[in-house]
Amino acid sequence: MKRLLVLLLLLYPLTAVAEMYQWTDERGTVNFADDLGQVPKKFRKKARRLGAEDASPKVIEKGTAEPAKVKSEDAQGAKKLYGGKDEAAWRREFLQADFNLKNAQSDLATLKGRLSDTSRMSRTDYLSIQNSIKYAEDRVQAQQKKLDQLRESADRLNVPSEFRK
């Protein structure tokens, strides 16, 4: 099992272009799939897309959903737009960017935590984790940059601060 994990971690950079999904079943087993359709329905909401900046896949199930209500309307009842986007769109973008950054930071912290006890770790495992940490640090920087760009864009368009939560 350890060798399989090491092999997966070593081959991970080679599959950066491909979409991979990861989920944990009820027994705590980590599973992987090439397609979201291969992930069992009950685990799709918790599945993570690997090797992509957007780590949370969106699964659209058939059903009725109510449209989001928008509070920002002018005196005539028209929605106020900032750069072509309404309040709900700005809130979604900030929530998604914040989620992606926190997810990347969490992954990095987990990897760094695995290096706390190297006494039972082979050199290959150690080097593999080191490479994964470098990748995770790059991912954190990229997500922080995206959030900063979103904030700058919102500042330029005078988006109210309450939409950025």
C-alpha positions in Angstrom: 0.0 0.0 0.0 2.9 2.4 0.8 4.5 1.7 -2.5 1.3 2.4 -4.3 1.0 5.7 -2.5 4.6 6.6 -3.3 4.1 5.7 -7.0 0.9 7.8 -7.2 2.7 10.7 -5.6 5.6 10.4 -8.0 3.4 10.1 -11.0 1.0 12.9 -9.9 2.9 15.7 -11.7 2.8 13.7 -14.9 -1.0 13.7 -14.8 -1.5 17.3 -14.1 -3.4 17.8 -17.4 -5.9 15.0 -16.7 -8.9 15.4 -14.4 -8.8 13.2 -11.4 -11.4 13.0 -8.6 -10.6 11.9 -5.0 -13.1 10.9 -2.3 -13.2 9.0 0.9 -15.8 6.3 1.5 -17.5 5.4 4.8 -14.7 3.1 5.8 -12.1 5.8 5.4 -10.6 4.4 2.1 -9.4 7.1 -0.3 -10.6 6.4 -3.8 -9.7 7.9 -7.2 -11.6 8.2 -10.5 -11.0 9.7 -13.9 -14.5 11.0 -14.3 -17.0 12.4 -11.9 -19.6 9.9 -13.2 -17.4 7.1 -11.8 -17.8 8.5 -8.3 -20.7 7.0 -6.4 -23.6 9.5 -6.1 -23.5 9.6 -2.3 -19.8 10.7 -2.4 -20.0 13.2 -5.3 -20.6 16.2 -3.1 -17.5 15.5 -1.1 -15.3 14.5 -4.1 -12.3 16.8 -4.8 -11.0 17.5 -8.3 -7.3 17.0 -8.2 -4.7 18.9 -10.3 -7.0 21.8 -10.9 -7.4 25.2 -9.3 -11.1 24.6 -8.7 -11.0 21.9 -6.1 -14.7 21.5 -5.7 -16.6 19.8 -8.5 -20.1 20.9 -9.2 -22.7 18.2 -9.6 -26.0 19.3 -11.0 -28.8 16.9 -10.1 -32.3 17.1 -11.6 -34.7 18.8 -9.4 -36.3 22.1 -8.7 -34.2 24.9 -7.3 -35.3 28.4 -6.4 -33.3 31.2 -8.0 -31.1 33.2 -5.7 -32.8 36.4 -4.5 -30.9 39.6 -5.1 -31.1 42.4 -2.7 -29.3 45.1 -4.6 -32.0 46.8 -6.6 -32.4 50.5 -7.5 -35.6 52.6 -7.0 -37.2 51.2 -10.2 -36.6 47.6 -9.1 -33.7 46.9 -11.5 -30.7 45.0 -10.3 -27.6 47.0 -9.8 -24.6 45.6 -11.7 -20.9 46.0 -11.0 -18.9 45.1 -14.0 -21.8 43.2 -15.5 -22.3 41.1 -12.3 -24.9 41.4 -9.7 -24.6 41.0 -5.9 -25.1 37.2 -6.0 -22.4 36.7 -8.6 -19.9 38.7 -6.6 -20.7 36.9 -3.4 -20.3 33.5 -5.2 -16.9 34.5 -6.7 -15.6 35.7 -3.3 -16.9 32.6 -1.5 -15.4 30.3 -4.2 -12.0 32.1 -4.1 -11.9 32.0 -0.3 -12.9 28.4 -0.3 -10.2 27.5 -2.8 -7.5 29.3 -0.9 -8.5 27.7 2.4 -8.6 24.3 0.8 -5.1 24.8 -0.6 -3.8 26.0 2.7 -5.3 23.0 4.5 -3.7 20.6 2.0 -0.3 22.3 2.6 -0.7 22.1 6.4 -1.6 18.4 6.1 1.5 17.7 4.1 3.8 19.6 6.4 2.2 17.8 9.3 3.2 14.5 7.7 6.8 15.5 8.0 6.7 16.0 11.7 7.8 12.4 12.3 10.2 11.2 9.7 11.6 8.3 11.8 9.3 5.8 10.2 9.5 7.2 6.8 11.6 6.0 3.9 13.7 8.5 1.9 11.4 8.0 -1.1 8.4 8.9 1.0 10.2 11.9 2.4 11.2 13.2 -1.0 7.7 12.5 -2.4 6.1 14.6 0.4 8.7 17.3 -0.2 7.7 17.5 -3.9 4.0 17.5 -2.9 4.7 20.4 -0.5 6.3 22.4 -3.3 3.3 21.8 -5.5 0.9 22.7 -2.6 2.9 26.0 -1.9 2.6 27.0 -5.6 -1.2 26.2 -5.4 -1.6 28.4 -2.3 0.3 31.3 -4.0 -1.9 30.9 -7.2 -5.1 30.9 -5.1 -3.9 34.0 -3.1 -3.1 35.8 -6.3 -6.6 35.0 -7.7 -8.3 36.3 -4.6 -6.1 39.5 -4.7 -7.0 40.0 -8.3 -10.7 39.6 -7.5 -10.4 42.1 -4.7 -8.6 44.6 -7.0 -11.3 44.2 -9.6 -14.0 44.7 -7.0 -12.2 47.9 -5.8 -12.0 49.3 -9.3 -15.7 48.6 -9.9 -16.7 50.0 -6.5 -18.3 46.8 -5.3 -19.7 47.2 -1.8 -17.7 45.5 0.9 -20.7 43.5 2.1 -20.7 41.6 -1.2 -17.2 40.3 -0.4 -18.0 38.1 2.6 
